Structures are given as structure tokens and as C-alpha cells.
Amino acid sequence: MSLLPGGRVTALVLAVSLAACSKDSVGPRGHSPAASTPASTLGTGSTSTLLGRATFGDPTAGPFEIVRTVGPHWSVDVKADPNFDLAVQNIVFEPGGQSGWHSHPGPVFIQVVLGTMTFYEGDDPTCTPIVRTAGQGYLDRGDHPHIARNETDLHAATLVTYLAPAGAALRIDEPNPGNCPF
């Protein structure tokens, strides 16, 4: 949440400008085949189920935009140019399971629905854990490598909502950025 001038609280202001994304920006990235380190890290101990995916927008109608205000203290603004896909996925993590380092072509809204998940950002030199428990959310901007880990002895589950360019891969495997000890 953020406070805007005049005390107005905006729960979500989301400007998704997807026109600049190309197919090259949604495929796996990493080192060349001749590199001595792997091009990406693999997830372990997790199972993903795509619950649905749909394209929003009309290519003949220009940019997608919806603005909704409820009372004086809440508004949401979603914009995309051109169309975008909204996809929902359920991911179950076994104890010790992790996603592998990855990024996304657009923002990702993560709801922890069971247990505890810990997130790490590849651009954080201190590798500070971001812990979320059932009922809490985490906004993944998707624009740099990150990893999700179940560092507990119990199962954990997330409900993940992706915003992405129409038809794009939802996940981009990334090499370990080297800022964390794992």
C-alpha cells in the first residue's frame, strides 16, 4: 500500500506496459553453451498446476485499461498495451522444496495459502529472507532473478497470478546470481 498526496490510499496501482516485450525477453537466459556454469537453476520438490489462462484486451480497440474507484480511499488502475494474459497457477512445495532462480515477463501476485514460504531477490546483496505465511501475499515484479523456498518441515502452497504478454512463457529460468549462500 502507498499513501498518495491528500491521504488517499491506493491498494493497487498497476501500470503494465507490455508493448516493449519481445519473444527474446521471455525465453531462457543465461550463459552460452560453452560456459563453465549452468545456464539456469532447477526447482526441486514442487508441483505446479496451471488452473487457467486467458487473454484480456481487444487488438482492434487499442490499449487495455480499467480504472475502478470505491469510495474515497481505494482505487485500482490496470493498463496494458497491447493485450495481456492473466494466468493462475497452484504450486505445492514439499518440505525443503524450492523454485530455482527465475524471473517473469510481467508482475506476479503470490498468495501463500498453506504453510510458510521464503523469497529471496537476486539483486539483494545481503540475501535478506522475505517470509510470508498462509494468508499473506507477495508481489514479485518479475524483472530480476529471485527464488521461492519452503524452508520448513511442513508442506506449503501458493496460488500465483501472472500478468504477461499474450502467449509468453510465464517463467524465465535464470542462473544463480551468487548473492545467497545456497
Stockholm file with secondary structure:
# STOCKHOLM 1.0

chainA/1-182         MSLLPGGRVTALVLAVSLAACSKDSVGPRGHSPAASTPASTLGTGSTSTLLGRATFGDPTAGPFEIVRTVGPHWSVDVKADPNFDLAVQNIVFEPGGQSGWHSHPGPVFIQVVLGTMTFYEGDDPTCTPIVRTAGQGYLDRGDHPHIARNETDLHAATLVTYLAPAGAALRIDEPNPGNCPF
#=GR chainA/1-182 SS CEECGGGCEESEEEECCCTTCCGGGSSCCCCCTTCSSCSSCCCEEEEEEEEEEEEESCTTSCSEEEEEEETTTEEEEEEESSCEEEEEEEEEEEEEEECCSEECSSCEEEEEEESEEEEEETTCTTCCCEEEETTCEEEECCSSCEEEECCSSSCEEEEEEEEEETTCCSCEECCCCSCSCC
#=GC SS_cons         CEECGGGCEESEEEECCCTTCCGGGSSCCCCCTTCSSCSSCCCEEEEEEEEEEEEESCTTSCSEEEEEEETTTEEEEEEESSCEEEEEEEEEEEEEEECCSEECSSCEEEEEEESEEEEEETTCTTCCCEEEETTCEEEECCSSCEEEECCSSSCEEEEEEEEEETTCCSCEECCCCSCSCC
//
